[in-house]
């Protein structure tokens, strides 16, 4: 077994049943290699790959993030209906969006209370509830 096959990213991919291609392992290691949860955009992850000297196209980053979402390894958080962030923490939790920095971070779940949700329309069910709290610096 080679060293690449035993990386944190490789294990993460195999647990989800994804084939550990070179590009997937590179991106997975950047996302979960340090054991910390991360919020990235495709562009920010692409920049990290470039800084590492790896050869992965931006289209491959987008496609790989989509594949990671499809198998539940990460979740997509959309801000303003157009900007997507990808979160390695797939448990339900709220987020802060820092408008001045275009940055997403976790908000404390234990402080959020949602007392009631509206009924779903006939023929539909609520799949999830995303909470994004927009922040800006005072002053």
N, C-alpha and C positions, 0 to 999 in steps of 0.2 A: 504494500500500500504506500503510495507516495505521500509527501508531506501535505500537498494541496488537498488531498482527499480527507484529511483529518482536521481541517480548519473549522472554526466555529460556524462560518458561513456554509461550508459543505454539509455539516451535520444539520443545520437549520433547514437547508434545502431538502435533504433526504427525508427528514421527518415529515415534510409536506408532500413527499412523492415527486419532487421536481428533479430532473436530471441535472447534475452539477456541471454545466458547461463552464468553460473558462470565464466567460463574461458574467454569468450568474454568480459564480463563486467570488469574483472580484467585487461585484456590487453587494452581495450578501455580507462579505467580510467588512466592507465599509459601513454597512447598516447595523450589524450586530456583533462585530468582532470584539468590541470592547465591553460588551455586556450591558451597555447603557441604552435606554430608549432614545430614539432620534425622531425628529421631524425634518424632512427634507423635501425639496422640490426636485423635479427631474433635472433642472438646470444646476442646482447646487450640488447634486450628486455627480453629475457630469463633470463639473469643475473639480471635484475631489479626485475623480478618476484621472483627469488630465494632469493634476498636480502630482499624482503618483507615477505618472509616466506610462499608464496603461493605455491600450488602444481599444476603446469602446465608443461607438458612435452615439450621438444624442438619441437617435431613433431607437437604438438598442436599449438605452437606459429607459426610455418611455415604455417600450414593449416589455422589458423585464419587470419594471415596477407594476405594470398591468398584470402580468403573470403572477407576481407575488401577491397582489390583491385578490386575484381569482381563486387562489388556494388558501387564502386566509392568513398569510404570513404578515401582511401589513394592512392597514386600512387607509383609505383615501379620505381626506378632510378638505372640502371645497370651501373657499372663502370668496365672497363676492360673486359666486356662480361661475367664476372663470379661473381662479388661481387654485391649483391643487397642491396640497401638501400630503406627504405620505408618512404615516406614523407606525413605528414598529411595535407600539403598545396597542394591541387589538382589543383590550378590555374596554367596556363602555366607560368613558370619562369625558369631562368637558375640557375645552381649550380656551386659552387666551390668545387673541391675535393682536400683536403689537403693531399698530398701524404705522408708526414712525419708522419701524425697522423691517416691516414686511416679514415678521417672524411669528411662528406658532409655538406655543409652549403649553404644557399641561396645566390645568387649573385644578384646585383641590376638590375632589369628588365629594368629600364628606361635608362640604359647605353648600352644595347644590341641593335644592329641594324643588322637585316638580310635583305639585300637588295633584294635578289632573291633566290629562290630555284630551283633546276633542275626539269624538267618535270618528273612526275612519268611515269614508263613504261606503255605500253598499257595494259589495263585491271586492273590497280592498281590505288589507290589514296593515297595521303599522309595522314596518320592518325594522326601523331604528329611529332614534331621536338624536340629532347632532346638536350640541350646544357649543357655539363659538361666541365668546365674550370679547368684544372689540375694545382695545385700550389705546389711549394716547397719553403721552407725558404731560403733566400739568405745567402750565406756565406759558 
